[in-house]
Amino acid sequence: MLRNLVLGFGLLVLAIGLALLWVQPSQAFGALVFGGLLTLGTLFERWRYKAAQTPQSARGQPTGERFVDPESGDLVEVWYDAATGERSYVRVGKPAA
């Protein structure tokens, strides 16, 4: 939800910067840079930090690290693939009450 708002705001600022190029090119630089960085940063964050997987789709071995995902409320375990260095987050169920 928040990612979508930040992405939308970044695209809006980027569009304003592009519109300023025709009206006042000297004023467009700041809006273009800020909007571009905000948009690219949000898209990078979506790509880099993936959602939790199921145990069947995870590769590697569990590290023993577990935490409660604040977004879903599920118990998540961290897996590490030594071949690629990738860390995966695997949903293991609901936390004990």
N, C-alpha and C positions, 0 to 999 in steps of 0.2 A: 504494500500500500504506500508506504513512505517513499520507496524507490520510484514508484510511478509518479508521485508528486514531484520529486526532485528531477526526474528525467523530463517531465512536462515543463517544469520551470526552466531547466537548462535549454530545452528546445525553444521556448518562448523568448528567452534572452538572446539566443542565437538568431532567431528570426528578426528580432528588433535590431540586432546588429547588422544583419543583411539589409534591412530596410533603410537603416541610417547610411549605408554606403551610397545610396542614391541621393539622399537629402543633404547630409553633412558627413562626408567621408572622414574628416579629421576626428569626429566623435565616435565613429563606429568601432575603432580598434578595441577599446575596453570591453564593450559588449560582446564582440566576436570572441575575444580570448576567454572571458569569463563563461559565456554560454557554451563555448566549445569544450573547455576543461570540465565543466560541470556535466555535460552530456557524455563525453568520453569517459570520465571517471565513473559515472554511474553504470555505463555499459560494461566497463572493465570489471567493476565489482560484481555485476550479475554473472559474468563469465567465470571469474576467478573463484568465487565462493558459491559453490553449487549446493542445492538442497540435499538433505539427507537421503541416503539410498536404502534399499532393503538388503538384508544379509546375503541374499542369493546373487545380487548384482555387484557386490563389493569384491575388490581384489586385495590381496595382501593378507596381513594378519592383524588381529586386534592388539592395540597397545595397552589396554587396561584403563585408558582414560574414558570416563563417562560423565555426561552432564545432561541437564534438562534443557531442551531447546526452548528458548523463551517464546518463539513464534508459535510452535505447535503444542508445546507442553509435553512432548514425548521424550523418553529417555533415549539418548543418542550415544553411541560408542564410536571411538576413533580407531580407524584401521590405517595401517601404513604399508605401502607397497615399496619394498626395498629396490626393486628393479627400476622404477621410475621416480621414486622419491615422493610420490603422490600420497596425500592424506585424504581419506574418505570418511564421511560421517554417516554411520549406519544406524537407522532407527531400530531399537530393540524392544520397544513397547512403552507402556505407561509407567511412570515412576511409582514406587511403593508408597502408599499413603502413610 
